[in-house]
Amino acid sequence: MEIFEAFKEFIRPELLVLIPVLYIIGVGFKKTSMLKDNLIPIALGTISILLTSLYIFATTDIAGAKDIVMAVFTALTQGVLLAGASVYANQIYKQLQK
């Protein structure tokens, strides 16, 4: 259960729903052969950052430049962590299948 505690410590709880969403998107990319396998994590990272940015900017009161910079930083870091968690979940699933 340590990994789930780490997720809750570093990733905002309301954004955890994006992990399975990104996983499903990644599976879709894999099945449709839209992207080469080595590009799927980059695509998931980009999608994750965009979705996280939408959430952060929609729920944050922005009063000045400092708030904008903090919102961008939060969106980038949370987006990367979420994409990483999704790819990690995929790798655990693959390893358990062996």
C-alpha positions in Angstrom: 0.0 0.0 0.0 3.0 2.3 0.1 2.7 3.3 -3.5 -0.9 4.5 -3.0 0.1 6.6 0.0 2.8 8.2 -2.2 0.2 9.0 -4.9 -2.0 10.7 -2.3 1.0 12.6 -0.9 2.3 14.0 -4.2 -0.7 14.0 -6.5 -3.8 16.1 -5.7 -6.6 13.6 -4.7 -9.1 15.2 -7.1 -6.7 14.5 -10.0 -6.2 10.8 -9.3 -9.1 10.1 -11.6 -6.9 11.0 -14.5 -4.6 8.0 -13.9 -7.2 5.4 -15.3 -8.3 7.9 -17.9 -4.7 8.2 -19.2 -4.2 4.4 -19.0 -7.3 3.9 -21.2 -6.1 6.5 -23.7 -2.7 4.8 -23.8 -4.3 1.4 -24.4 -6.3 3.0 -27.2 -3.2 4.4 -28.8 -1.5 1.0 -28.5 -4.5 -0.8 -30.1 -5.0 1.6 -33.0 -1.3 1.9 -33.8 -1.8 5.7 -34.0 1.6 6.2 -32.4 4.8 4.3 -32.2 5.2 2.7 -28.8 8.0 4.9 -27.8 5.9 8.0 -28.4 2.9 6.9 -26.2 4.4 8.1 -22.9 5.1 11.5 -24.5 1.6 11.8 -25.8 0.1 10.8 -22.5 2.3 13.4 -20.8 1.1 16.1 -23.1 -2.5 15.1 -22.7 -2.1 14.9 -18.9 -0.6 18.3 -18.7 -3.4 19.8 -20.9 -6.1 18.2 -18.8 -4.4 19.1 -15.5 -4.0 22.7 -16.8 -7.7 22.9 -17.6 -8.5 21.8 -14.0 -6.0 24.0 -12.3 -6.9 27.2 -14.2 -10.6 26.4 -13.8 -10.4 26.0 -10.0 -7.8 28.6 -9.1 -8.4 32.3 -8.3 -5.7 34.1 -10.3 -4.9 37.6 -9.0 -1.6 38.3 -10.5 1.6 37.0 -12.3 2.7 35.0 -9.2 -0.6 33.1 -9.3 -0.2 32.4 -13.0 3.3 31.1 -12.5 2.2 28.9 -9.6 -0.7 27.5 -11.6 1.5 26.7 -14.6 4.1 25.0 -12.2 1.3 23.0 -10.5 -0.2 21.9 -13.8 3.1 20.8 -15.2 4.3 18.9 -12.1 0.9 17.3 -11.5 0.5 16.4 -15.2 3.9 14.7 -15.3 3.2 12.8 -12.1 -0.1 11.6 -13.4 1.3 10.5 -16.7 4.1 8.7 -14.9 1.6 6.9 -12.6 -0.4 5.8 -15.6 2.6 4.4 -17.4 3.8 2.8 -14.2 0.3 1.1 -13.8 0.6 -0.2 -17.3 4.1 -1.6 -16.6 2.9 -3.3 -13.4 0.0 -4.9 -15.4 2.4 -6.2 -18.1 4.8 -7.6 -15.5 2.0 -9.4 -13.6 0.9 -11.0 -16.9 4.3 -12.7 -17.3 
